[in-house]
Amino acid sequence: MAMPITATYEVKCDACWGVMDGEYDTREEAEAAREELGWTDLNGGSACPEHNTATEK
């Protein structure tokens, strides 16, 4: 019996490649979590809190 292949989505920081906690079943879920947790940067990419210039520290 072959093992099924399942895709999961993670959010990575574009600057340091750090990974946001959590794995998501769909791209939409990952995008929503990225926005909710403040990992959206001004250029439309992903940035961890340490590298995100869109949020105040």
PDB file of N, CA, C and O in Angstrom:
ATOM      1  N   MET A   1       0.851  -1.168   0.000  1.00  0.00           N
ATOM      2  CA  MET A   1       0.000   0.000   0.000  1.00  0.00           C
ATOM      3  C   MET A   1       0.903   1.240   0.000  1.00  0.00           C
ATOM      4  O   MET A   1       1.838   1.340   0.795  1.00  0.00           O
ATOM      5  N   ALA A   2       0.614   2.164  -0.887  1.00  0.00           N
ATOM      6  CA  ALA A   2       1.387   3.403  -0.974  1.00  0.00           C
ATOM      7  C   ALA A   2       0.915   4.387   0.086  1.00  0.00           C
ATOM      8  O   ALA A   2      -0.265   4.446   0.430  1.00  0.00           O
ATOM      9  N   MET A   3       1.865   5.152   0.590  1.00  0.00           N
ATOM     10  CA  MET A   3       1.516   6.173   1.577  1.00  0.00           C
ATOM     11  C   MET A   3       0.985   7.407   0.844  1.00  0.00           C
ATOM     12  O   MET A   3       1.533   7.796  -0.187  1.00  0.00           O
ATOM     13  N   PRO A   4      -0.059   8.014   1.358  1.00  0.00           N
ATOM     14  CA  PRO A   4      -0.590   9.205   0.702  1.00  0.00           C
ATOM     15  C   PRO A   4       0.347  10.402   0.897  1.00  0.00           C
ATOM     16  O   PRO A   4       1.038  10.513   1.910  1.00  0.00           O
ATOM     17  N   ILE A   5       0.352  11.272  -0.075  1.00  0.00           N
ATOM     18  CA  ILE A   5       1.129  12.501   0.018  1.00  0.00           C
ATOM     19  C   ILE A   5       0.174  13.615   0.422  1.00  0.00           C
ATOM     20  O   ILE A   5      -0.845  13.840  -0.231  1.00  0.00           O
ATOM     21  N   THR A   6       0.512  14.309   1.501  1.00  0.00           N
ATOM     22  CA  THR A   6      -0.324  15.420   1.941  1.00  0.00           C
ATOM     23  C   THR A   6       0.522  16.683   1.998  1.00  0.00           C
ATOM     24  O   THR A   6       1.622  16.683   2.550  1.00  0.00           O
ATOM     25  N   ALA A   7       0.007  17.735   1.432  1.00  0.00           N
ATOM     26  CA  ALA A   7       0.710  19.016   1.443  1.00  0.00           C
ATOM     27  C   ALA A   7       0.293  19.815   2.667  1.00  0.00           C
ATOM     28  O   ALA A   7      -0.879  19.835   3.043  1.00  0.00           O
ATOM     29  N   THR A   8       1.257  20.466   3.277  1.00  0.00           N
ATOM     30  CA  THR A   8       0.966  21.412   4.341  1.00  0.00           C
ATOM     31  C   THR A   8       1.691  22.706   4.006  1.00  0.00           C
ATOM     32  O   THR A   8       2.678  22.707   3.270  1.00  0.00           O
ATOM     33  N   TYR A   9       1.199  23.780   4.541  1.00  0.00           N
ATOM     34  CA  TYR A   9       1.772  25.095   4.294  1.00  0.00           C
ATOM     35  C   TYR A   9       2.337  25.660   5.582  1.00  0.00           C
ATOM     36  O   TYR A   9       1.728  25.544   6.645  1.00  0.00           O
ATOM     37  N   GLU A  10       3.511  26.274   5.479  1.00  0.00           N
ATOM     38  CA  GLU A  10       4.141  26.968   6.592  1.00  0.00           C
ATOM     39  C   GLU A  10       4.442  28.390   6.120  1.00  0.00           C
ATOM     40  O   GLU A  10       4.532  28.644   4.919  1.00  0.00           O
ATOM     41  N   VAL A  11       4.595  29.307   7.062  1.00  0.00           N
ATOM     42  CA  VAL A  11       4.960  30.681   6.730  1.00  0.00           C
ATOM     43  C   VAL A  11       6.401  30.889   7.163  1.00  0.00           C
ATOM     44  O   VAL A  11       6.748  30.651   8.320  1.00  0.00           O
ATOM     45  N   LYS A  12       7.251  31.338   6.224  1.00  0.00           N
ATOM     46  CA  LYS A  12       8.669  31.578   6.517  1.00  0.00           C
ATOM     47  C   LYS A  12       8.983  33.061   6.340  1.00  0.00           C
ATOM     48  O   LYS A  12       8.448  33.731   5.456  1.00  0.00           O
ATOM     49  N   CYS A  13       9.861  33.548   7.200  1.00  0.00           N
ATOM     50  CA  CYS A  13      10.342  34.920   7.105  1.00  0.00           C
ATOM     51  C   CYS A  13      11.234  35.045   5.869  1.00  0.00           C
ATOM     52  O   CYS A  13      12.123  34.221   5.651  1.00  0.00           O
ATOM     53  N   ASP A  14      10.988  36.090   5.057  1.00  0.00           N
ATOM     54  CA  ASP A  14      11.798  36.307   3.862  1.00  0.00           C
ATOM     55  C   ASP A  14      13.228  36.729   4.200  1.00  0.00           C
ATOM     56  O   ASP A  14      14.127  36.565   3.375  1.00  0.00           O
ATOM     57  N   ALA A  15      13.451  37.272   5.403  1.00  0.00           N
ATOM     58  CA  ALA A  15      14.783  37.758   5.784  1.00  0.00           C
ATOM     59  C   ALA A  15      15.656  36.675   6.406  1.00  0.00           C
ATOM     60  O   ALA A  15      16.813  36.519   6.018  1.00  0.00           O
ATOM     61  N   CYS A  16      15.117  35.922   7.367  1.00  0.00           N
ATOM     62  CA  CYS A  16      15.948  34.959   8.101  1.00  0.00           C
ATOM     63  C   CYS A  16      15.521  33.502   7.889  1.00  0.00           C
ATOM     64  O   CYS A  16      16.173  32.587   8.393  1.00  0.00           O
ATOM     65  N   TRP A  17      14.451  33.287   7.160  1.00  0.00           N
ATOM     66  CA  TRP A  17      13.903  31.951   6.905  1.00  0.00           C
ATOM     67  C   TRP A  17      13.381  31.277   8.163  1.00  0.00           C
ATOM     68  O   TRP A  17      13.192  30.061   8.187  1.00  0.00           O
ATOM     69  N   GLY A  18      13.145  32.072   9.223  1.00  0.00           N
ATOM     70  CA  GLY A  18      12.504  31.534  10.413  1.00  0.00           C
ATOM     71  C   GLY A  18      11.081  31.119  10.068  1.00  0.00           C
ATOM     72  O   GLY A  18      10.452  31.723   9.199  1.00  0.00           O
ATOM     73  N   VAL A  19      10.573  30.101  10.738  1.00  0.00           N
ATOM     74  CA  VAL A  19       9.248  29.561  10.432  1.00  0.00           C
ATOM     75  C   VAL A  19       8.261  29.941  11.526  1.00  0.00           C
ATOM     76  O   VAL A  19       8.531  29.765  12.713  1.00  0.00           O
ATOM     77  N   MET A  20       7.104  30.469  11.106  1.00  0.00           N
ATOM     78  CA  MET A  20       6.036  30.792  12.038  1.00  0.00           C
ATOM     79  C   MET A  20       5.458  29.489  12.585  1.00  0.00           C
ATOM     80  O   MET A  20       5.334  28.505  11.857  1.00  0.00           O
ATOM     81  N   ASP A  21       5.107  29.489  13.863  1.00  0.00           N
ATOM     82  CA  ASP A  21       4.518  28.290  14.464  1.00  0.00           C
ATOM     83  C   ASP A  21       3.263  27.890  13.710  1.00  0.00           C
ATOM     84  O   ASP A  21       2.437  28.736  13.369  1.00  0.00           O
ATOM     85  N   GLY A  22       3.124  26.608  13.452  1.00  0.00           N
ATOM     86  CA  GLY A  22       1.908  26.082  12.853  1.00  0.00           C
ATOM     87  C   GLY A  22       2.080  25.606  11.420  1.00  0.00           C
ATOM     88  O   GLY A  22       2.873  26.150  10.652  1.00  0.00           O
ATOM     89  N   GLU A  23       1.325  24.590  11.087  1.00  0.00           N
ATOM     90  CA  GLU A  23       1.224  24.085   9.722  1.00  0.00           C
ATOM     91  C   GLU A  23      -0.238  24.189   9.333  1.00  0.00           C
ATOM     92  O   GLU A  23      -1.125  23.975  10.159  1.00  0.00           O
ATOM     93  N   TYR A  24      -0.490  24.519   8.068  1.00  0.00           N
ATOM     94  CA  TYR A  24      -1.850  24.792   7.615  1.00  0.00           C
ATOM     95  C   TYR A  24      -2.193  23.905   6.428  1.00  0.00           C
ATOM     96  O   TYR A  24      -1.335  23.578   5.608  1.00  0.00           O
ATOM     97  N   ASP A  25      -3.453  23.524   6.351  1.00  0.00           N
ATOM     98  CA  ASP A  25      -3.902  22.617   5.296  1.00  0.00           C
ATOM     99  C   ASP A  25      -4.059  23.302   3.951  1.00  0.00           C
ATOM    100  O   ASP A  25      -3.941  22.657   2.909  1.00  0.00           O
ATOM    101  N   THR A  26      -4.324  24.611   3.959  1.00  0.00           N
ATOM    102  CA  THR A  26      -4.508  25.328   2.700  1.00  0.00           C
ATOM    103  C   THR A  26      -3.680  26.600   2.698  1.00  0.00           C
ATOM    104  O   THR A  26      -3.300  27.114   3.750  1.00  0.00           O
ATOM    105  N   ARG A  27      -3.409  27.095   1.512  1.00  0.00           N
ATOM    106  CA  ARG A  27      -2.680  28.355   1.370  1.00  0.00           C
ATOM    107  C   ARG A  27      -3.475  29.496   2.000  1.00  0.00           C
ATOM    108  O   ARG A  27      -2.904  30.396   2.617  1.00  0.00           O
ATOM    109  N   GLU A  28      -4.788  29.450   1.840  1.00  0.00           N
ATOM    110  CA  GLU A  28      -5.647  30.491   2.394  1.00  0.00           C
ATOM    111  C   GLU A  28      -5.556  30.543   3.921  1.00  0.00           C
ATOM    112  O   GLU A  28      -5.521  31.627   4.503  1.00  0.00           O
ATOM    113  N   GLU A  29      -5.517  29.375   4.569  1.00  0.00           N
ATOM    114  CA  GLU A  29      -5.371  29.326   6.031  1.00  0.00           C
ATOM    115  C   GLU A  29      -4.024  29.898   6.457  1.00  0.00           C
ATOM    116  O   GLU A  29      -3.946  30.623   7.449  1.00  0.00           O
ATOM    117  N   ALA A  30      -2.973  29.583   5.724  1.00  0.00           N
ATOM    118  CA  ALA A  30      -1.639  30.103   6.036  1.00  0.00           C
ATOM    119  C   ALA A  30      -1.600  31.618   5.861  1.00  0.00           C
ATOM    120  O   ALA A  30      -1.030  32.321   6.695  1.00  0.00           O
ATOM    121  N   GLU A  31      -2.202  32.126   4.785  1.00  0.00           N
ATOM    122  CA  GLU A  31      -2.252  33.568   4.543  1.00  0.00           C
ATOM    123  C   GLU A  31      -3.009  34.288   5.654  1.00  0.00           C
ATOM    124  O   GLU A  31      -2.578  35.340   6.127  1.00  0.00           O
ATOM    125  N   ALA A  32      -4.135  33.721   6.068  1.00  0.00           N
ATOM    126  CA  ALA A  32      -4.936  34.335   7.129  1.00  0.00           C
ATOM    127  C   ALA A  32      -4.155  34.376   8.444  1.00  0.00           C
ATOM    128  O   ALA A  32      -4.186  35.385   9.149  1.00  0.00           O
ATOM    129  N   ALA A  33      -3.464  33.303   8.775  1.00  0.00           N
ATOM    130  CA  ALA A  33      -2.666  33.253  10.005  1.00  0.00           C
ATOM    131  C   ALA A  33      -1.510  34.237   9.926  1.00  0.00           C
ATOM    132  O   ALA A  33      -1.187  34.897  10.914  1.00  0.00           O
ATOM    133  N   ARG A  34      -0.892  34.339   8.770  1.00  0.00           N
ATOM    134  CA  ARG A  34       0.222  35.272   8.567  1.00  0.00           C
ATOM    135  C   ARG A  34      -0.234  36.705   8.839  1.00  0.00           C
ATOM    136  O   ARG A  34       0.462  37.460   9.518  1.00  0.00           O
ATOM    137  N   GLU A  35      -1.382  37.076   8.320  1.00  0.00           N
ATOM    138  CA  GLU A  35      -1.910  38.419   8.537  1.00  0.00           C
ATOM    139  C   GLU A  35      -2.330  38.626   9.990  1.00  0.00           C
ATOM    140  O   GLU A  35      -2.066  39.676  10.577  1.00  0.00           O
ATOM    141  N   GLU A  36      -2.984  37.622  10.564  1.00  0.00           N
ATOM    142  CA  GLU A  36      -3.467  37.724  11.943  1.00  0.00           C
ATOM    143  C   GLU A  36      -2.313  37.880  12.937  1.00  0.00           C
ATOM    144  O   GLU A  36      -2.434  38.621  13.913  1.00  0.00           O
ATOM    145  N   LEU A  37      -1.207  37.191  12.697  1.00  0.00           N
ATOM    146  CA  LEU A  37      -0.077  37.216  13.626  1.00  0.00           C
ATOM    147  C   LEU A  37       0.947  38.304  13.300  1.00  0.00           C
ATOM    148  O   LEU A  37       1.993  38.383  13.944  1.00  0.00           O
ATOM    149  N   GLY A  38       0.651  39.140  12.308  1.00  0.00           N
ATOM    150  CA  GLY A  38       1.529  40.261  12.004  1.00  0.00           C
ATOM    151  C   GLY A  38       2.780  39.919  11.221  1.00  0.00           C
ATOM    152  O   GLY A  38       3.792  40.609  11.343  1.00  0.00           O
ATOM    153  N   TRP A  39       2.730  38.872  10.426  1.00  0.00           N
ATOM    154  CA  TRP A  39       3.888  38.482   9.624  1.00  0.00           C
ATOM    155  C   TRP A  39       3.819  39.047   8.207  1.00  0.00           C
ATOM    156  O   TRP A  39       4.599  38.622   7.355  1.00  0.00           O
ATOM    157  N   THR A  40       2.925  39.979   7.926  1.00  0.00           N
ATOM    158  CA  THR A  40       2.828  40.602   6.610  1.00  0.00           C
ATOM    159  C   THR A  40       3.698  41.851   6.600  1.00  0.00           C
ATOM    160  O   THR A  40       3.536  42.722   7.454  1.00  0.00           O
ATOM    161  N   ASP A  41       4.629  41.951   5.636  1.00  0.00           N
ATOM    162  CA  ASP A  41       5.465  43.149   5.583  1.00  0.00           C
ATOM    163  C   ASP A  41       4.943  44.132   4.535  1.00  0.00           C
ATOM    164  O   ASP A  41       3.983  43.836   3.823  1.00  0.00           O
ATOM    165  N   LEU A  42       5.572  45.291   4.444  1.00  0.00           N
ATOM    166  CA  LEU A  42       5.111  46.350   3.548  1.00  0.00           C
ATOM    167  C   LEU A  42       5.217  45.989   2.068  1.00  0.00           C
ATOM    168  O   LEU A  42       4.510  46.569   1.243  1.00  0.00           O
ATOM    169  N   ASN A  43       6.078  45.052   1.722  1.00  0.00           N
ATOM    170  CA  ASN A  43       6.272  44.652   0.334  1.00  0.00           C
ATOM    171  C   ASN A  43       5.379  43.488  -0.078  1.00  0.00           C
ATOM    172  O   ASN A  43       5.487  42.987  -1.198  1.00  0.00           O
ATOM    173  N   GLY A  44       4.496  43.057   0.820  1.00  0.00           N
ATOM    174  CA  GLY A  44       3.609  41.950   0.501  1.00  0.00           C
ATOM    175  C   GLY A  44       4.199  40.585   0.786  1.00  0.00           C
ATOM    176  O   GLY A  44       3.571  39.565   0.501  1.00  0.00           O
ATOM    177  N   GLY A  45       5.389  40.551   1.340  1.00  0.00           N
ATOM    178  CA  GLY A  45       6.024  39.281   1.676  1.00  0.00           C
ATOM    179  C   GLY A  45       5.730  38.881   3.102  1.00  0.00           C
ATOM    180  O   GLY A  45       4.761  39.343   3.706  1.00  0.00           O
ATOM    181  N   SER A  46       6.570  38.024   3.632  1.00  0.00           N
ATOM    182  CA  SER A  46       6.424  37.563   5.010  1.00  0.00           C
ATOM    183  C   SER A  46       7.668  37.950   5.799  1.00  0.00           C
ATOM    184  O   SER A  46       8.792  37.790   5.324  1.00  0.00           O
ATOM    185  N   ALA A  47       7.453  38.462   7.011  1.00  0.00           N
ATOM    186  CA  ALA A  47       8.573  38.843   7.864  1.00  0.00           C
ATOM    187  C   ALA A  47       8.216  38.564   9.311  1.00  0.00           C
ATOM    188  O   ALA A  47       7.139  38.928   9.782  1.00  0.00           O
ATOM    189  N   CYS A  48       9.144  37.908  10.016  1.00  0.00           N
ATOM    190  CA  CYS A  48       8.951  37.626  11.431  1.00  0.00           C
ATOM    191  C   CYS A  48       8.940  38.957  12.193  1.00  0.00           C
ATOM    192  O   CYS A  48       9.367  39.975  11.647  1.00  0.00           O
ATOM    193  N   PRO A  49       8.465  38.969  13.432  1.00  0.00           N
ATOM    194  CA  PRO A  49       8.414  40.224  14.185  1.00  0.00           C
ATOM    195  C   PRO A  49       9.765  40.939  14.282  1.00  0.00           C
ATOM    196  O   PRO A  49       9.803  42.169  14.314  1.00  0.00           O
ATOM    197  N   GLU A  50      10.854  40.203  14.328  1.00  0.00           N
ATOM    198  CA  GLU A  50      12.184  40.820  14.416  1.00  0.00           C
ATOM    199  C   GLU A  50      12.559  41.580  13.142  1.00  0.00           C
ATOM    200  O   GLU A  50      13.247  42.599  13.204  1.00  0.00           O
ATOM    201  N   HIS A  51      12.107  41.085  11.990  1.00  0.00           N
ATOM    202  CA  HIS A  51      12.483  41.687  10.709  1.00  0.00           C
ATOM    203  C   HIS A  51      11.356  42.469  10.043  1.00  0.00           C
ATOM    204  O   HIS A  51      11.544  43.005   8.950  1.00  0.00           O
ATOM    205  N   ASN A  52      10.206  42.544  10.670  1.00  0.00           N
ATOM    206  CA  ASN A  52       9.053  43.204  10.057  1.00  0.00           C
ATOM    207  C   ASN A  52       9.125  44.716  10.296  1.00  0.00           C
ATOM    208  O   ASN A  52       9.073  45.180  11.435  1.00  0.00           O
ATOM    209  N   THR A  53       9.244  45.467   9.207  1.00  0.00           N
ATOM    210  CA  THR A  53       9.294  46.927   9.308  1.00  0.00           C
ATOM    211  C   THR A  53       7.904  47.543   9.317  1.00  0.00           C
ATOM    212  O   THR A  53       7.769  48.752   9.507  1.00  0.00           O
ATOM    213  N   ALA A  54       6.874  46.739   9.115  1.00  0.00           N
ATOM    214  CA  ALA A  54       5.503  47.250   9.066  1.00  0.00           C
ATOM    215  C   ALA A  54       4.882  47.367  10.446  1.00  0.00           C
ATOM    216  O   ALA A  54       3.848  48.016  10.604  1.00  0.00           O
ATOM    217  N   THR A  55       5.500  46.744  11.456  1.00  0.00           N
ATOM    218  CA  THR A  55       4.941  46.793  12.804  1.00  0.00           C
ATOM    219  C   THR A  55       5.909  47.489  13.748  1.00  0.00           C
ATOM    220  O   THR A  55       7.124  47.435  13.559  1.00  0.00           O
ATOM    221  N   GLU A  56       5.371  48.129  14.743  1.00  0.00           N
ATOM    222  CA  GLU A  56       6.218  48.772  15.744  1.00  0.00           C
ATOM    223  C   GLU A  56       6.703  47.744  16.737  1.00  0.00           C
ATOM    224  O   GLU A  56       5.998  46.781  17.041  1.00  0.00           O
ATOM    225  N   LYS A  57       7.905  47.944  17.243  1.00  0.00           N
ATOM    226  CA  LYS A  57       8.460  47.009  18.230  1.00  0.00           C
ATOM    227  C   LYS A  57       8.158  47.471  19.617  1.00  0.00           C
ATOM    228  O   LYS A  57       8.543  46.815  20.585  1.00  0.00           O
TER     229      LYS A  57
END
